[in-house]
Amino acid sequence: MRKMLMAVGLALFAVGVVCADPVTLVKYDASKKEVTVKDKDGKEATYKLTEKTKYLTTDKDGNKKEGDAESAAKILGNEKAAGKAKFEITTANGAVTEIQFKRGGKKTN
């Protein structure tokens, strides 16, 4: 019984660590490779982008595609994006481990 409870507890902990949080871009500092975001409660936080950060895009159909740091920097560095761009991030120890952008647009049939 203890083993089962421990397994369930660890599984719940792992799910909590991996969940991405929806955020809104506040600002991006390309020289420091830092992104400041606001969560759904309005709390701001600044995170570091590292060489280990994964960049993903998801289309309207839910298909994920791996991107690169250069494309992400264009999105984050766009002056019009501040306060409007919404995406999901996963963080650990003050660094972004994954950024997931959702792409709009029309579905193609």
Contact map, one row per residue, 1 for C-alpha under 8 A:
1111100000000000000000000000000000000000000000000000000000000000000000000000000000000000000000000000000000000
1111110000000000000000000000000000000000000000000000000000000000000000000000000000000000000000000000000000000
1111111000000000000000000000000000000000000000000000000000000000000000000000000000000000000000000000000000000
1111111100000000000000000000000000000000000000000000000000000000000000000000000000000000000000000000000000000
1111111110000000000000000000000000000000000000000000000000000000000000000000000000000000000000000000000000000
0111111111000000000000000000000000000000000000000000000000000000000000000000000000000000000000000000000000000
0011111111100000000000000000000000000000000000000000000000000000000000000000000000000000000000000000000000000
0001111111110000000000000000000000000000000000000000000000000000000000000000000000000000000000000000000000000
0000111111111000000000000000000000000000000000000000000000000000000000000000000000000000000000000000000000000
0000011111111100000000000000000000000000000000000000000000000000000000000000000000000000000000000000000000000
0000001111111110000000000000000000000000000000000000000000000000000000000000000000000000000000000000000000000
0000000111111111000000000000000000000000000000000000000000000000000000000000000000000000000000000000000000000
0000000011111111100000000000000000000000000000000000000000000000000000000000000000000000000000000000000000000
0000000001111111110000000000000000000000000000000000000000000000000000000000000000000000000000000000000000000
0000000000111111111000000000000000000000000000000000000000000000000000000000000000000000000000000000000000000
0000000000011111111000000000000000000000000000000000000000000000000000000000000000000000000000000000000000000
0000000000001111111000000000000000000000000000000000000000000000000000000000000000000000000000000000000000000
0000000000000111111100000000000000000000000000000000000000000000000000000000000000000000010000000000000000000
0000000000000011111110000000000000000000000000000000000000000000000000000000000000000000010000000000000000000
0000000000000000011111000000000000000000000000000000000000000000000000000000000000000001110000000000000000000
0000000000000000001111100000000000000010000000000000000000000000000000000000000000000001110000000000000000000
0000000000000000000111110000000000000011000000000000000000000000000000000000000000000111100000000000000000000
0000000000000000000011111000000000001111000000000000000000000000000000000000000000000111100000000000000000000
0000000000000000000001111100000000001110000000000000000000000000000000000000000001111110000000000000000000000
0000000000000000000000111111000000111100000000000000000000000000000000000001000011111110000000000000000000000
0000000000000000000000011111000000111100000000000000000000000000000000000000000001100000000000000000000000000
0000000000000000000000001111100000111000000000000000000000000000000000000001100001100000000000000000000000000
0000000000000000000000001111110011110000000000000000000000000000000000000001100000000000000000000000000000000
0000000000000000000000000011111111100000000000000000000000000000000000000000100000000000000000000000000000000
0000000000000000000000000001111111000000000000000000000000000000000000001000100000000000000000000000000000000
0000000000000000000000000000111111000000000000000000000000000000000000000000000000000000000000000000000000000
0000000000000000000000000000111111000000000000010000000000000000000000000000000000000000000000000000000000000
0000000000000000000000000001111111100000000000011100000000000000000000000000000000000000000000000000000000000
0000000000000000000000000001111111110000000001111000000000000000000000000000000000000000000000000000000000000
0000000000000000000000001111100011111000000001111000000000000000000000000001000000000000000000000000000000000
0000000000000000000000001111000001111100000111100000000000000000000000000000000000000000000000000000000000000
0000000000000000000000111110000000111110000111000000000000000000000000000000000000000000000000000000000000000
0000000000000000000000111100000000011111111110000000000000000000000000000000000000000000000000000000000000000
0000000000000000000011110000000000001111111100000000000000000000000000000000000000000000000000000000000000000
0000000000000000000001100000000000000111111000000000000000000000000000000000000000000000000000000000000000000
0000000000000000000000000000000000000111111000000000000000000000000000000000000000000000000000000000000000000
0000000000000000000000000000000000000111111100000000000000000000000000000000000000000000000000000000000000000
0000000000000000000000000000000000000111111110000000000000000000000000000000000000000000000000000000000000000
0000000000000000000000000000000000011110011111000000000000000000000000000000000000000000000000000000000000000
0000000000000000000000000000000000011100001111100000000000000000000000000000000000000000000000000000000000000
0000000000000000000000000000000001111000000111110000000000000000000000000000000000000000000001000000000000000
0000000000000000000000000000000001110000000011111000000000000000000000000000000000000000001001110000000000000
0000000000000000000000000000000111100000000001111100000000000000000000000000000000000000000001110000000000000
0000000000000000000000000000000011100000000000111110100000000000000000000000000000000000000000111000000000000
0000000000000000000000000000000010000000000000011111100000000000000000000000000000000000000000111000000000000
0000000000000000000000000000000000000000000000001111100000000000000000000000000000000000000000000000000000000
0000000000000000000000000000000000000000000000000111110000000000000000000000000000000000000000001000000000000
0000000000000000000000000000000000000000000000001111111000000000000000000000000000000000000000011110000000000
0000000000000000000000000000000000000000000000000001111100000000011100000000000000000000000000001110000000000
0000000000000000000000000000000000000000000000000000111110000000011110010000000000000000000000000111100000000
0000000000000000000000000000000000000000000000000000011111000001111000000000000000000000000000000111100000000
0000000000000000000000000000000000000000000000000000001111100001111000000000000000000000000000000001111000000
0000000000000000000000000000000000000000000000000000000111111111100000000000000000000000000000000001111000000
0000000000000000000000000000000000000000000000000000000011111111000000000000000000000000000000000000011100000
0000000000000000000000000000000000000000000000000000000001111110000000000000000000000000000000000000011111100
0000000000000000000000000000000000000000000000000000000001111110000000000000000000000000000000000000000000100
0000000000000000000000000000000000000000000000000000000001111111000000000000000000000000000000000000000000000
0000000000000000000000000000000000000000000000000000000001111111100000000000000000000000000000000000000000000
0000000000000000000000000000000000000000000000000000000111100111110000000000000000000000000000000000000000000
0000000000000000000000000000000000000000000000000000000111000011111000000000000000000000000000000000000000000
0000000000000000000000000000000000000000000000000000011110000001111100000000000000000000000000000000000000000
0000000000000000000000000000000000000000000000000000011110000000111110110000000000000000000000000000000000000
0000000000000000000000000000000000000000000000000000011000000000011111110000000000000000000000000000000000000
0000000000000000000000000000000000000000000000000000001000000000001111111000000000000000000000000000000000000
0000000000000000000000000000000000000000000000000000000000000000000111111100000000000000000000000000000000000
0000000000000000000000000000000000000000000000000000000000000000001111111110000000000000000000000000000000000
0000000000000000000000000000000000000000000000000000001000000000001111111111000000000000000000000000000000000
0000000000000000000000000000010000000000000000000000000000000000000011111111100000000000000000000000000000000
0000000000000000000000000000000000000000000000000000000000000000000001111111110000000000000000000000000000000
0000000000000000000000000000000000000000000000000000000000000000000000111111110010000000000000000000000000000
0000000000000000000000001011000000100000000000000000000000000000000000011111110011001000000000000000000000000
0000000000000000000000000011110000000000000000000000000000000000000000001111111010000000000000000000000000000
0000000000000000000000000000000000000000000000000000000000000000000000000111111111000000000000000000000000000
0000000000000000000000000000000000000000000000000000000000000000000000000000111111000000000000000000000000000
0000000000000000000000000000000000000000000000000000000000000000000000000000011111010000000000000000000000000
0000000000000000000000001000000000000000000000000000000000000000000000000011111111111000000000000000000000000
0000000000000000000000011110000000000000000000000000000000000000000000000001011111111000000000000000000000000
0000000000000000000000011110000000000000000000000000000000000000000000000000000011111000000000000000000000000
0000000000000000000000011000000000000000000000000000000000000000000000000000000111111100000000000000000000000
0000000000000000000000011000000000000000000000000000000000000000000000000001000011111110000000000000000000000
0000000000000000000001111000000000000000000000000000000000000000000000000000000000011111000000000000100000000
0000000000000000000001111000000000000000000000000000000000000000000000000000000000001111100000000011110000000
0000000000000000000111100000000000000000000000000000000000000000000000000000000000000111110000000011100000000
0000000000000000000111100000000000000000000000000000000000000000000000000000000000000011111000011111000000000
0000000000000000011110000000000000000000000000000000000000000000000000000000000000000001111100011110000000000
0000000000000000000000000000000000000000000000100000000000000000000000000000000000000000111111111100000000000
0000000000000000000000000000000000000000000000000000000000000000000000000000000000000000011111111000000000000
0000000000000000000000000000000000000000000000000000000000000000000000000000000000000000001111100000000000000
0000000000000000000000000000000000000000000001110000000000000000000000000000000000000000001111110000000000000
0000000000000000000000000000000000000000000000111100000000000000000000000000000000000000001111111000000000000
0000000000000000000000000000000000000000000000111100100000000000000000000000000000000000111101111110000000000
0000000000000000000000000000000000000000000000001101110000000000000000000000000000000000111100111110000000000
0000000000000000000000000000000000000000000000000000111100000000000000000000000000000000111000011111000000000
0000000000000000000000000000000000000000000000000000111100000000000000000000000000000011110000011111100000000
0000000000000000000000000000000000000000000000000000001111000000000000000000000000000011100000000111110000000
0000000000000000000000000000000000000000000000000000001111000000000000000000000000000111000000000011111000000
0000000000000000000000000000000000000000000000000000000011110000000000000000000000000010000000000001111100000
0000000000000000000000000000000000000000000000000000000011110000000000000000000000000000000000000000111110000
0000000000000000000000000000000000000000000000000000000000110000000000000000000000000000000000000000011111000
0000000000000000000000000000000000000000000000000000000000010000000000000000000000000000000000000000001111100
0000000000000000000000000000000000000000000000000000000000010000000000000000000000000000000000000000000111110
0000000000000000000000000000000000000000000000000000000000011000000000000000000000000000000000000000000011111
0000000000000000000000000000000000000000000000000000000000000000000000000000000000000000000000000000000001111
0000000000000000000000000000000000000000000000000000000000000000000000000000000000000000000000000000000000111
